[in-house]
Amino acid sequence: MSSLVAIFAALPALSGVDVRDGPPLDGMGDADFVLVGHDATPDSSADMTVEQEWADLACTRRYETGEVICSALSQTGDTDLQARRDRAFALLAACESAVLADLTLGGVVMSAQFARASARQFQNKAGSAVVVPFVITYRAIV
């Protein structure tokens, strides 16, 4: 996960965006976030998964495959939901492009890919927000 945080935080397209490892520990007053290891819901039930299997007949090395839950979030005090949706998907596109540009995540894994995403939008008197949870899958040798 720390590789994804470092890769996303270094993206020029995410300049000024708060990139965090895991759930936020304090209030989320900033407008835009990328969370690695969290789906941006208060009572998250999203699980990161890891599976291992033997990579050779001698049982000396294992393949590990896993899923890392991430999220792109854009929020503001106004009610322009389309602008929040556009911004959240721009954050998502930047993260997806970064993974596609370095499928080994800096040499940490054999391969990684952007697997899937969904979107939730919220609007009330306090403003609007769009949350786009997404999943990065990987395969490594351990």
DRENDO-1510 file (C-alpha; in Angstrom, 1 decimal, always signed):
<recs>
REC; n; res; u; v; w
REC; 1; MET; +0.0; +0.0; +0.0 .
REC; 2; SER; +2.8; +2.4; +0.7 .
REC; 3; SER; +4.0; +2.1; -2.9 .
REC; 4; LEU; +0.5; +3.2; -4.1 .
REC; 5; VAL; +0.5; +6.1; -1.7 .
REC; 6; ALA; +3.9; +7.3; -2.9 .
REC; 7; ILE; +3.0; +6.8; -6.6 .
REC; 8; PHE; -0.3; +8.7; -6.2 .
REC; 9; ALA; +1.2; +11.5; -4.1 .
REC; 10; ALA; +3.9; +12.2; -6.7 .
REC; 11; LEU; +1.4; +12.6; -9.6 .
REC; 12; PRO; +1.3; +16.2; -11.0 .
REC; 13; ALA; -2.4; +15.6; -11.7 .
REC; 14; LEU; -2.9; +15.1; -7.9 .
REC; 15; SER; -1.0; +18.2; -6.9 .
REC; 16; GLY; -2.8; +19.7; -3.9 .
REC; 17; VAL; -4.8; +16.5; -3.3 .
REC; 18; ASP; -4.6; +14.9; +0.1 .
REC; 19; VAL; -3.3; +11.3; -0.5 .
REC; 20; ARG; -3.6; +9.2; +2.6 .
REC; 21; ASP; -2.8; +5.7; +3.7 .
REC; 22; GLY; -6.0; +4.3; +5.2 .
REC; 23; PRO; -8.9; +6.1; +6.7 .
REC; 24; PRO; -8.6; +9.7; +7.7 .
REC; 25; LEU; -7.8; +10.3; +11.3 .
REC; 26; ASP; -9.3; +13.8; +11.5 .
REC; 27; GLY; -12.0; +15.7; +9.8 .
REC; 28; MET; -11.9; +15.8; +6.0 .
REC; 29; GLY; -12.1; +19.5; +5.5 .
REC; 30; ASP; -10.1; +19.5; +2.2 .
REC; 31; ALA; -12.0; +19.3; -1.1 .
REC; 32; ASP; -10.2; +16.4; -2.7 .
REC; 33; PHE; -8.8; +13.1; -1.4 .
REC; 34; VAL; -7.3; +9.8; -2.6 .
REC; 35; LEU; -7.4; +7.2; +0.1 .
REC; 36; VAL; -5.4; +4.0; -0.2 .
REC; 37; GLY; -6.7; +1.0; +1.8 .
REC; 38; HIS; -10.1; +2.6; +2.5 .
REC; 39; ASP; -13.4; +3.1; +0.6 .
REC; 40; ALA; -14.2; +6.5; +2.2 .
REC; 41; THR; -17.2; +5.4; +4.2 .
REC; 42; PRO; -17.4; +6.0; +7.9 .
REC; 43; ASP; -18.3; +2.4; +8.8 .
REC; 44; SER; -16.3; +0.7; +6.0 .
REC; 45; SER; -16.8; -3.0; +5.6 .
REC; 46; ALA; -14.5; -3.1; +2.5 .
REC; 47; ASP; -11.9; -5.8; +2.9 .
REC; 48; MET; -8.5; -6.0; +1.3 .
REC; 49; THR; -7.9; -9.5; +0.3 .
REC; 50; VAL; -4.7; -11.5; +0.0 .
REC; 51; GLU; -4.3; -15.1; -1.3 .
REC; 52; GLN; -1.2; -17.2; -1.6 .
REC; 53; GLU; -0.3; -20.4; -3.5 .
REC; 54; TRP; +2.9; -22.3; -4.0 .
REC; 55; ALA; +4.9; -21.0; -7.0 .
REC; 56; ASP; +7.0; -24.1; -7.4 .
REC; 57; LEU; +6.9; -27.8; -6.7 .
REC; 58; ALA; +9.6; -27.6; -4.0 .
REC; 59; CYS; +7.3; -25.3; -2.0 .
REC; 60; THR; +10.0; -22.7; -1.5 .
REC; 61; ARG; +8.3; -19.7; -3.1 .
REC; 62; ARG; +4.7; -18.5; -3.1 .
REC; 63; TYR; +2.6; -16.3; -5.4 .
REC; 64; GLU; +0.5; -13.7; -3.7 .
REC; 65; THR; -2.5; -12.1; -5.3 .
REC; 66; GLY; -4.4; -9.4; -3.6 .
REC; 67; GLU; -6.9; -6.5; -3.9 .
REC; 68; VAL; -6.2; -3.0; -2.4 .
REC; 69; ILE; -9.4; -0.9; -1.9 .
REC; 70; CYS; -8.8; +2.8; -2.7 .
REC; 71; SER; -11.1; +5.8; -3.2 .
REC; 72; ALA; -11.2; +9.1; -4.9 .
REC; 73; LEU; -13.3; +11.7; -3.1 .
REC; 74; SER; -14.3; +15.2; -4.1 .
REC; 75; GLN; -16.5; +17.4; -1.8 .
REC; 76; THR; -17.4; +21.0; -1.5 .
REC; 77; GLY; -19.9; +23.3; +0.3 .
REC; 78; ASP; -21.9; +24.0; -2.8 .
REC; 79; THR; -24.5; +22.0; -4.7 .
REC; 80; ASP; -22.7; +21.6; -8.1 .
REC; 81; LEU; -22.8; +17.8; -8.1 .
REC; 82; GLN; -21.7; +17.6; -11.7 .
REC; 83; ALA; -18.5; +19.5; -10.9 .
REC; 84; ARG; -17.8; +17.1; -8.0 .
REC; 85; ARG; -18.5; +14.1; -10.2 .
REC; 86; ASP; -16.1; +15.5; -12.9 .
REC; 87; ARG; -13.4; +16.1; -10.3 .
REC; 88; ALA; -13.7; +12.7; -8.6 .
REC; 89; PHE; -13.5; +11.0; -11.9 .
REC; 90; ALA; -10.4; +13.1; -12.9 .
REC; 91; LEU; -8.8; +11.9; -9.6 .
REC; 92; LEU; -9.7; +8.3; -10.5 .
REC; 93; ALA; -8.3; +8.7; -14.0 .
REC; 94; ALA; -5.0; +10.0; -12.6 .
REC; 95; CYS; -4.6; +7.0; -10.3 .
REC; 96; GLU; -5.5; +4.6; -13.1 .
REC; 97; SER; -3.0; +6.2; -15.4 .
REC; 98; ALA; -0.3; +5.9; -12.8 .
REC; 99; VAL; -0.9; +2.2; -12.3 .
REC; 100; LEU; -0.9; +1.7; -16.1 .
REC; 101; ALA; +2.4; +3.6; -16.4 .
REC; 102; ASP; +4.1; +1.3; -13.8 .
REC; 103; LEU; +2.5; -2.1; -13.6 .
REC; 104; THR; +5.1; -3.2; -11.1 .
REC; 105; LEU; +4.4; -0.3; -8.7 .
REC; 106; GLY; +8.0; +0.6; -8.5 .
REC; 107; GLY; +9.2; -3.0; -8.6 .
REC; 108; VAL; +7.2; -4.1; -5.5 .
REC; 109; VAL; +5.0; -6.5; -7.4 .
REC; 110; MET; +5.1; -8.6; -10.5 .
REC; 111; SER; +2.0; -6.9; -12.0 .
REC; 112; ALA; -0.8; -4.6; -10.9 .
REC; 113; GLN; -3.9; -3.4; -12.6 .
REC; 114; PHE; -6.8; -1.2; -12.1 .
REC; 115; ALA; -9.7; -3.7; -11.6 .
REC; 116; ARG; -13.0; -1.9; -11.0 .
REC; 117; ALA; -14.7; +1.2; -9.6 .
REC; 118; SER; -18.1; +2.4; -8.5 .
REC; 119; ALA; -19.5; +5.8; -7.5 .
REC; 120; ARG; -21.6; +7.2; -4.8 .
REC; 121; GLN; -22.9; +10.8; -4.7 .
REC; 122; PHE; -24.2; +12.8; -1.8 .
REC; 123; GLN; -25.9; +16.2; -1.6 .
REC; 124; ASN; -27.5; +18.0; +1.3 .
REC; 125; LYS; -27.6; +21.5; +2.9 .
REC; 126; ALA; -23.9; +21.2; +3.8 .
REC; 127; GLY; -22.8; +20.7; +0.1 .
REC; 128; SER; -22.1; +17.9; -2.2 .
REC; 129; ALA; -19.6; +15.0; -2.5 .
REC; 130; VAL; -18.8; +12.2; -4.9 .
REC; 131; VAL; -16.9; +9.1; -3.7 .
REC; 132; VAL; -15.4; +6.7; -6.2 .
REC; 133; PRO; -14.2; +3.5; -4.5 .
REC; 134; PHE; -11.8; +1.6; -6.8 .
REC; 135; VAL; -9.8; -1.6; -6.6 .
REC; 136; ILE; -6.2; -2.2; -7.6 .
REC; 137; THR; -5.3; -5.9; -7.9 .
REC; 138; TYR; -1.7; -7.2; -7.8 .
REC; 139; ARG; +0.4; -10.4; -8.1 .
REC; 140; ALA; +3.7; -10.8; -6.4 .
REC; 141; ILE; +6.2; -13.5; -5.4 .
REC; 142; VAL; +6.9; -13.8; -1.7 .
</recs>
